[in-house]
């Protein structure tokens, strides 16, 4: 059962239904905030949330390297070859290959200890897929967040754009950068589990967190992972076209003048 917190709308929100839901999946906490059209029933909203959560669980089941029967674990043990990849795995592999090429190898799902591991972008990809189900149900105003990663669309409960801040890990009261979005993502790296340098196979140390904003959370997630590992050198390849840009690198807000002018991720 999906337990939803229904919030009383503000006076100017009488035409929308505000709902919140938090769930644990694969050791991560995911939070949903929806501002659904007023003509959608609570049952419809609840079913949409249940479907989105089911998608998060399905991605975790398929791609977690900590699950013995996940697709990732099967690949690592040599029990699954490319000829037998199901379509979702084909897509994840393609995205990982594109990120490796775009980041000069700083994101490399094949260079990690133990073998193939798409964890650096899989959470973002799961949230992207969950959001598709919300939109299919007619919910166009929402935020989905997990840790320091956000995917937002439309307007927040109080109207206007969603405002996302990137916190300083050493001082929670300090915000390193903020961005206002009506359709996009913010991904951060360097706040939780250690990130491995794909060139050395050792955990990255001595650098501060990184944050990237852009249209898709899966891509922003992978780019933030790579930027954390590369540090300021990553600004040489980080995108500024196609909507992706750095907000924070090495724990510092990125100056507009340092952002590169061209980028292509295919």
C-alpha positions in Angstrom: 0.0 0.0 0.0 1.2 3.5 -0.8 0.6 5.9 2.1 0.2 9.5 0.9 0.2 12.7 2.9 -2.6 15.0 1.6 -1.9 18.6 2.3 -4.6 21.3 2.5 -4.1 23.6 -0.5 -3.4 27.2 -0.1 -6.2 29.6 -1.1 -4.6 30.2 -4.6 -4.1 26.4 -4.9 -7.8 25.4 -4.9 -7.5 23.9 -8.4 -4.6 21.5 -7.4 -4.3 18.6 -5.0 -1.0 18.7 -3.0 0.4 15.3 -2.0 3.7 14.1 -0.5 5.1 10.6 -0.2 8.4 9.2 1.0 9.7 5.7 0.4 12.9 3.6 1.1 14.2 1.7 -1.9 17.6 -0.1 -2.0 19.0 1.8 1.0 18.0 5.2 -0.5 15.2 7.5 0.5 13.0 8.9 -2.2 10.6 11.8 -1.7 7.7 12.9 -3.9 5.9 16.2 -3.9 3.0 16.5 -6.3 0.7 19.3 -7.2 -1.9 17.4 -9.2 -4.8 18.8 -11.1 -7.9 19.2 -8.9 -10.0 17.0 -11.2 -7.7 14.0 -10.6 -9.1 11.7 -7.8 -7.0 10.8 -4.8 -7.2 7.2 -6.0 -5.7 8.1 -9.4 -3.0 10.1 -7.7 -2.2 7.2 -5.3 -2.1 4.7 -8.2 0.3 7.0 -10.1 2.6 7.2 -7.0 2.4 3.4 -6.5 3.4 2.9 -10.1 6.3 5.3 -9.8 7.5 3.6 -6.6 7.2 0.2 -8.4 9.5 1.5 -11.1 12.1 2.6 -8.6 12.0 -0.9 -7.1 12.2 -2.6 -10.5 15.3 -0.6 -11.4 17.0 -1.4 -8.1 16.2 -5.1 -8.5 17.6 -5.1 -12.0 20.7 -2.9 -11.6 21.9 -3.0 -8.0 25.4 -4.6 -7.8 24.5 -5.8 -4.2 21.7 -8.1 -5.4 22.9 -11.5 -6.4 20.4 -12.0 -9.2 20.4 -8.5 -10.6 21.3 -8.0 -14.2 24.5 -6.2 -13.1 25.6 -9.2 -10.9 24.9 -11.6 -13.7 27.1 -9.6 -16.1 29.9 -9.4 -13.4 29.8 -13.2 -13.0 29.8 -13.8 -16.8 26.3 -15.3 -16.7 24.8 -12.7 -19.1 26.3 -11.7 -22.4 25.3 -8.8 -24.7 23.2 -11.2 -26.9 20.9 -11.8 -24.0 20.5 -8.2 -22.7 16.9 -7.1 -22.2 15.9 -3.7 -23.6 16.3 -1.8 -20.3 19.8 -3.1 -19.9 20.6 -2.2 -23.5 19.5 1.4 -22.8 21.6 1.6 -19.6 24.7 0.2 -21.3 24.2 2.7 -24.2 23.9 5.6 -21.8 27.0 4.5 -19.8 29.0 4.3 -23.0 27.9 7.8 -24.0 28.8 9.2 -20.7 32.2 7.5 -20.8 32.9 9.1 -24.2 31.6 12.5 -23.2 33.7 12.7 -19.9 37.0 11.5 -21.3 36.6 8.4 -19.3 35.9 10.0 -15.9 32.6 8.2 -15.9 33.4 4.6 -16.7 31.0 1.9 -15.6 33.3 -0.8 -16.8 36.5 0.4 -15.0 35.2 0.0 -11.4 36.3 -2.8 -9.0 34.2 -5.9 -9.5 33.2 -5.0 -13.1 30.3 -3.3 -14.7 28.5 -1.0 -12.3 26.1 1.8 -13.6 25.3 3.0 -10.1 26.7 6.5 -10.9 23.7 7.2 -13.1 21.2 4.4 -12.3 19.4 6.3 -9.6 18.9 9.3 -11.9 17.6 6.9 -14.6 15.2 5.3 -12.2 13.8 8.7 -11.2 13.5 9.8 -14.9 11.4 6.6 -15.5 9.3 7.1 -12.5 8.5 10.7 -13.6 7.2 9.4 -17.0 4.5 7.4 -15.1 3.4 10.5 -13.2 3.1 12.5 -16.4 1.1 9.6 -18.1 -1.4 9.9 -15.2 -1.8 13.6 -15.9 0.4 15.0 -13.1 2.7 17.6 -14.6 3.7 19.5 -11.5 6.0 17.5 -9.3 9.4 17.1 -7.6 11.2 13.7 -7.0 14.3 13.8 -4.8 16.7 11.4 -3.4 19.7 12.6 -1.4 21.1 15.5 -3.3 19.4 14.6 -6.6 16.3 16.4 -7.8 13.9 16.1 -10.8 11.2 18.7 -11.1 8.6 19.8 -13.5 6.0 22.6 -13.6 5.2 24.7 -10.5 5.7 23.9 -6.8 2.9 23.9 -4.2 3.1 27.7 -3.8 3.3 28.4 -7.5 6.3 29.5 -9.5 9.4 27.5 -10.3 10.9 24.9 -8.0 14.0 26.4 -6.2 16.8 23.9 -5.6 19.8 24.6 -3.4 23.1 22.7 -3.2 24.2 22.5 0.4 27.8 22.8 1.7 28.5 19.4 3.3 30.7 21.0 5.9 28.1 23.6 6.9 24.5 22.6 6.3 23.4 26.2 6.9 25.4 27.4 3.9 24.1 27.0 0.3 26.8 26.7 -2.4 24.5 27.4 -5.3 20.8 27.6 -6.2 18.8 27.2 -9.3 15.1 27.7 -10.2 13.6 25.1 -12.5 10.3 24.4 -14.1 11.5 21.3 -16.1 14.9 19.8 -15.3 17.2 18.1 -12.9 20.0 18.8 -10.4 22.4 16.0 -9.5 25.1 16.1 -6.8 28.1 13.9 -6.1 30.5 13.7 -3.2 28.0 13.7 -0.3 27.6 10.0 0.3 29.3 6.8 -0.7 32.9 7.0 -1.9 33.4 7.7 -5.6 36.1 5.6 -7.4 38.5 7.2 -9.8 38.1 5.0 -12.9 41.7 5.7 -13.9 43.2 4.4 -10.7 40.5 2.2 -9.2 40.9 4.0 -5.9 38.5 6.2 -4.0 38.7 9.9 -4.9 40.0 12.1 -2.0 40.9 15.7 -1.5 38.1 17.2 -3.6 34.8 18.8 -2.8 31.3 18.0 -4.0 30.1 18.6 -7.5 26.6 19.5 -8.8 25.2 19.5 -12.4 21.9 20.7 -13.7 20.2 19.7 -17.0 17.2 18.2 -18.6 17.6 14.5 -17.6 18.6 13.4 -14.2 20.2 10.2 -15.5 22.7 12.3 -17.5 23.2 15.0 -14.9 23.8 12.2 -12.3 26.5 10.6 -14.4 28.1 14.0 -15.2 28.1 15.0 -11.5 29.8 11.6 -10.6 32.5 12.3 -13.3 32.9 15.9 -12.3 33.5 15.0 -8.6 36.2 12.5 -9.7 37.8 14.9 -12.2 37.6 18.1 -10.1 38.1 21.4 -11.9 39.7 19.6 -14.8 36.3 18.3 -15.7 35.2 21.8 -16.8 37.1 21.1 -20.0 34.4 18.6 -21.1 31.4 19.4 -19.0 28.5 20.5 -21.3 27.0 23.9 -21.6 24.9 23.2 -24.7 21.9 20.8 -24.7 21.0 22.3 -21.3 23.7 20.8 -19.0 26.0 22.9 -16.9 28.0 22.8 -13.7 26.7 24.5 -10.6 29.4 23.4 -8.2 32.8 21.8 -8.7 35.4 20.9 -6.0 33.1 22.4 -3.4 32.9 25.8 -5.1 30.2 27.6 -7.1 31.1 27.6 -10.8 31.7 31.0 -12.4 29.7 31.6 -15.6 33.0 32.5 -17.4 34.4 29.0 -16.7 31.6 27.1 -18.4 32.5 25.5 -21.7 30.6 26.5 -24.9 30.0 23.3 -26.7 29.0 19.7 -25.9 27.3 16.8 -27.5 26.1 13.6 -25.8 24.6 11.1 -28.2 
